[in-house]
Amino acid sequence: MSRQERRSLASRILIDVGVGLGILLAAGIGVLYTVRTGNDVPMKWLELAGFTPLIFWAALKQFKQYWGRPSLWLAAFGLLVIHVAVFTLVLTEYPQWRPVWFLLVALPEGWAIVLILHKLIIGDLRSRHRNASNVG
């Protein structure tokens, strides 16, 4: 196994472990909530917890060649904060929200995330390249 293959495998293992720990943390929070309050976690919150990683995984998968760039992860984190803030507001202020509506929102939101990341990451790289060639 080459050095590059070992690095790729190690990176994949770290990602999988991180995702697994995130899932365990979310499940633990749900169990803790249920035990402390005696109430079940509403399905709409479970749907949010399930769809969020799927949406972002699908979007970030399109930028695999840029995974080594911190700017990609900073932009994705910013979009994740906005996503969670908006859905927290929607789910708390709109009790009629149906969990199935996540299916209707996921695809356009995923496209929007891809377009925003494309503009921020690839657009930034192109402008840096243009500026560098104008300087020389």
Buried (B, 14 or more C-beta within 10 A) or exposed (E): EEEEEEEEEEEEEEEEEEEEEEEEEBEEEBEEBEEEEEEEBEEBBBBBBBBBBEBBEBBBEEBEEBEEBEEBBEBBEEBBEEBEEEBEEBBEEEEEBEBEBBEEEBEEBBEBBBEBBEEBBEEEEEEEEEEEEEEE
